[in-house]
Amino acid sequence: MAQQGATLQNYNNELVKCIEDLREKREEVNRAMLKEEEEKAKIQKDLTILTDRLSKINEALARKTQARNEYDRTIQETEAAYMKVRRGCPPDRSSSSSGRSDLVLVCCVPLVGLLLQILESSQTLLHVLKRETVQLTKKKQTSS
């Protein structure tokens, strides 16, 4: 019977040792899990920061694209208006080499009125362009 008691004691000791080994292995797995959960949390935080940054960059690009399109539209409209003014301008006849001063005088009288109209149109166009530029600049500053 003493032999059976010793055998039982050996089994108990081995069983306790196996349970301790299992607990150590479980603790190693648990530490590895905690480390990976920390890494996961860090990556999620970084991802949130990058997503916010990407969103802000996309919004800024959209505003800048809109501003650029408005500048393009203003430039096209101004160029079109300027070309209309230029088309209304007669060719320069005073530099002709024919030597006829009477032709210059005859052409100059009606041209004075036309030149005044062209000057007025150019001034108006310049005024509108400056006002549009100021508005676009203000719009750009408020959206930044």
C-alpha angles and dihedrals in degrees: 000000000000088000092055090049091052091048090049090049090052090050091050092049092049091046092052090047091050091049090050090049090051091050091051091050090047090051091051090052090046092052090049090050092050090050092050092046089054090050090047091052091049092050091048090051091049090047091052091050092048092046091052090047092049090050092052092048091050091050091049091049091050091051092047092047089052091048091048090050090051090050089049091050092048092048092049093047092047093048091049092050091046091052089052089053091047092050089055090055114096120227116268105266098170092078094059114127094219091101095224108142091179090063090052091050093047091049095043098058097061091034093061091067091045092048090050089053091049091048090050091048091049091050091049092048091049091049092050091047092051091048091049091049091052091049092049091048092050091047090051092050094049092049094050 
